Amino acid sequence: MMKKITIWILGMMILLSSCRSFKPVEVGRPSDLRVASLSGSKVNLDISVPIKNPNIYKITVSQIQADAYINNTKAGKITSNEKIRLEARSNKVHDLKLGIDFSDLLGSDLNVLDILRENRVNLSIEGTLTTRSFLYSKEVPFTQSKALKLSR
C-alpha cells in the first residue's frame, strides 16, 4: 500500500512539473570589464552582466560558451563553467569570471597596444547559456555588445 502511494505521488510530481513553462533567461548589457590576469594568449576577465530570470522557480546557469569580438574582430572563445544561481523572478547584476582564449587575435589586424592606450574597447559577445532547473535543461542564445572602459 505504501509503495503504491509513493509511486502515485512521484508520478503526480513528474506530471505536474511537466506542465510548467520554462521561460528563457534574459541577458542584459555588460556594465563593467576588468582584466583579472594575462598569460600568453589567454586572458581571465571579470565582467558584470545583468541576468533576468522571469520564471517562478530558481534556475542555475551551468555553462557559458560564446565568441568574443573586439572592435568587430573575432577575438576568441569565451568559456565559463562557474555555476550561477538565479533566484525566482530575479533581475540582478552578476559578476562573472570568464576565460578568453585570444588565439584568434594572433592573425588579425587588431592592435592590443592601441586598445590599452585608448582604455576603451567595443566588446560584442554571441553565445549560449546552458540553464537547468530540476528536470529541465535549455540552451539560451544571447548577443550583446557595448563600448566598455577598461579598469586596471
C-alpha angles and dihedrals in degrees: 000000000000090000091054092051092050092050091047092050092047091049092050091049091053092045094049094043090055090059095064117094121235109222115197118249116247122230116209132202118297110251105189137019125196128178106229098180143344128213123162109307093341125093128185113211136189110211131177114222130172112230121188123204108196093180127104091234138056120273130196121213101213102177142013122201121174147142117246123214122193115196089345093305119117104249103179148277125315120210134176129168093178109127116234119196115212115198119224113282092358131152108188138149111247126200107225128195109215132182116212124193104207095191088122089064094062093080097034133097093240114121112211092196090058090052092050091047093051090044089213134094135186102226123192123181126191120178150090138285116212107218129190136190122171104302096353128092125177137170112225117199119218139179124191136163135181142158105248133193112227117236120209 
